[in-house]
Structure formats: C-alpha cells, structure tokens
Amino acid sequence: MAIRDLMKLPVIGLLALAAACGGGESSDNAAATTESAPAATTTTTETAAPAATTAPAAGATAPATGNVVEIKMVSENGGASGKFEPANVTVKKGDVIRWVMADAQAAHNVSFSMAQGNPAGFSAPADSPYLNQAGQTFDVTVTMEPGTYNYVCVPHMAMGMVGSITVQ
C-alpha cells in the first residue's frame, strides 16, 4: 500500500463514523438509544418483612419514614475479599438501609437468606442483585420486629464479609 493510500484512511474512517452516527435518526431509534444507556447508579429497593400494619401491595415497598443509614461495600485484596463499613448498625422501623458500592474491584451483594443466626420465622427479603460499579446502591426499608438480623455478601462470606442490623 502506498503512503498516499495510508493518508486516506483517517478520512475514510471519519466518513464511516459520520455515516454510522448519521443525522437521519427516526424518533424510534432515538428512544431505543436512550433506553439502552446505562444508568449512573442502580437502586434496588426491597421490603425486609411485611409491615405490622397494612402490608404494601405486591411488588411495592413500605414507605420510608425515618433516616437513611448507609453501609459501604468495600473490596479488599484486589477484589478477592471485602467488608461492610460499618459492619453492624442499629436502626429503627421506618429507616432505610442503603448499601453503597465503594469501588468496582469486585461484585458484591446483600443476602439475609444465606446468613446464619437470624430469628426463627424471619421472612428474609430477596437477595440483592450483584452490584459491580462504584456508586450503585441497594435499599431496604426496615419493617422487621426488634432484634438482630445478620446478612452476608454471598461471594465473600467465607472471607468474612458479614454484617448485622439491630432493630430497636
């Protein structure tokens, strides 16, 4: 290939890029592009247990009436292990517990169902999705009865990524 031909490659590349991005986009394509863009944060909300009064409709969560308590999900050892900071919190009914991904070194989740030592009859919320981007969150509105409830990060529980919530 001649040098003159190599000099044409950037121009051809720009023309191909302009054609691919084109201006003749229909409103249907614009909507599809917008819908597929990743969100800056992921917030998943679960209800920890049915409320003592009227339970929310299926799929709904109990309204938050208290404080938001944040717990960071921190990776350690290059993502081979992790910890919850703080590992133990005290909350009241109506508070929201928000787990926040501190980094993107490893995927973490929150599971009450895999933890040992929870009170008999405790109806654990569904496990959170695996969070893997810094800033992603998972929320639980506290509706549990007074007591201590344990939770873990499933992939890192054997390495000690465990925590507990004491409800007053």
SULPERA-V714832 format. One record per pair of residues at least 24 apart in sequence whose C-alpha atoms are under 6 Angstrom apart, sorted by the first residue. I is the first residue (numbers start at 1). J is the second residue. D is the distance in Angstrom with one decimal. If there is no record, write none. Layout:
i=I j=J d=D
i=I j=J d=D
This chain:
i=41 j=135 d=5.9
i=41 j=136 d=4.6
i=42 j=136 d=4.8
i=42 j=137 d=5.6
i=43 j=137 d=4.9
i=43 j=138 d=5.3
i=44 j=138 d=4.8
i=44 j=139 d=5.9
i=45 j=139 d=4.6
i=45 j=140 d=5.6
i=46 j=140 d=4.9
i=47 j=140 d=5.6
i=47 j=141 d=5.4
i=48 j=125 d=4.8
i=48 j=142 d=6.0
i=48 j=143 d=5.9
i=49 j=123 d=5.8
i=49 j=143 d=5.5
i=49 j=144 d=5.6
i=51 j=143 d=5.4
i=64 j=94 d=5.1
i=65 j=94 d=4.7
i=66 j=94 d=4.9
i=66 j=95 d=4.2
i=67 j=95 d=4.8
i=68 j=95 d=5.8
i=68 j=96 d=4.7
i=68 j=97 d=5.9
i=69 j=97 d=4.8
i=69 j=98 d=6.0
i=70 j=97 d=6.0
i=70 j=98 d=4.7
i=70 j=99 d=5.8
i=71 j=99 d=4.7
i=72 j=99 d=5.7
i=72 j=100 d=4.8
i=72 j=101 d=6.0
i=72 j=102 d=5.8
i=73 j=100 d=5.8
i=73 j=101 d=4.9
i=73 j=102 d=5.6
i=74 j=102 d=5.4
i=79 j=105 d=5.0
i=79 j=106 d=4.7
i=81 j=156 d=5.6
i=81 j=159 d=5.9
i=82 j=161 d=5.6
i=83 j=161 d=4.6
i=87 j=163 d=4.5
i=88 j=163 d=5.5
i=88 j=164 d=4.8
i=88 j=165 d=5.8
i=89 j=165 d=5.1
i=90 j=165 d=5.8
i=90 j=166 d=4.6
i=90 j=167 d=5.9
i=91 j=167 d=5.1
i=92 j=167 d=5.4
i=92 j=168 d=5.3
i=93 j=142 d=5.0
i=93 j=143 d=5.3
i=94 j=142 d=5.3
i=95 j=141 d=5.9
i=95 j=142 d=5.5
i=96 j=140 d=5.6
i=96 j=141 d=4.4
i=96 j=142 d=5.9
i=97 j=139 d=5.6
i=97 j=140 d=5.2
i=98 j=138 d=5.6
i=98 j=139 d=4.4
i=99 j=137 d=5.4
i=99 j=138 d=5.2
i=100 j=135 d=5.9
i=100 j=136 d=5.8
i=100 j=137 d=4.6
i=101 j=134 d=5.0
i=101 j=135 d=5.2
i=101 j=136 d=5.4
i=102 j=134 d=5.2
i=103 j=134 d=4.4
i=104 j=132 d=5.4
i=104 j=133 d=4.8
i=104 j=134 d=5.2
i=107 j=131 d=5.4
i=107 j=132 d=4.4
i=108 j=153 d=5.8
i=109 j=153 d=5.0
i=110 j=152 d=5.7
i=110 j=153 d=5.1
i=111 j=151 d=5.3
i=111 j=152 d=5.3
i=112 j=151 d=4.3
i=115 j=150 d=5.7
i=115 j=151 d=5.1
i=115 j=152 d=5.8
i=118 j=149 d=5.3
i=118 j=150 d=6.0
